[in-house]
Amino acid sequence: MDRILIVDDTEMSRELLAELLEDKYEVVLARNGREALHILSIQMGKITAVLLDLLMPEMNGYEFLMEVRERKWDKKFPVVVISGDDSEISKEICEELGVNHYICKPFKHKEAIAEINAAIKEYKEKYKENK
């Protein structure tokens, strides 16, 4: 079963996403970018995708994305940003940091699941099958 890491400082958001995805995916939870990096360092190769909030304490989503790129992990899994910040500048920064999928909160459940599934499928087609 594919495993998704949900990174969000709000417990309610983590639980909502986990509930939406637990029928199809194994779910791992992190409260911030620093915790997510720790989980990834232990479970690298087992995480299928990361769902990332941008505005978090300790290490925000932008810092997380920069660290992932610096560690050269950016080709190991897709990142789907799920954020309440729907500004064009945020979307542009995320795109520059390698994010192709951006979901704005509040989101419609079916649309969010479809976007997450599309990100995973796109990643597998691009990276997994070309190895």
VENUR-V63233 format. One record per run of one state. SS is the DSSP state (H for helix, E for strand, L for the rest). FROM is the first residue (numbers start at 1). LEN is the number of residues. Records with the same first field share a line. If there is no record, write none. Layout:
SS = FROM-LEN + FROM-LEN
This chain:
L = 1-2 + 8-3 + 22-4 + 31-2 + 44-5 + 53-8 + 71-7 + 84-4 + 97-4 + 105-4 + 129-3
E = 3-5 + 26-5 + 49-4 + 78-6 + 101-4
H = 11-11 + 33-11 + 61-10 + 88-9 + 109-20
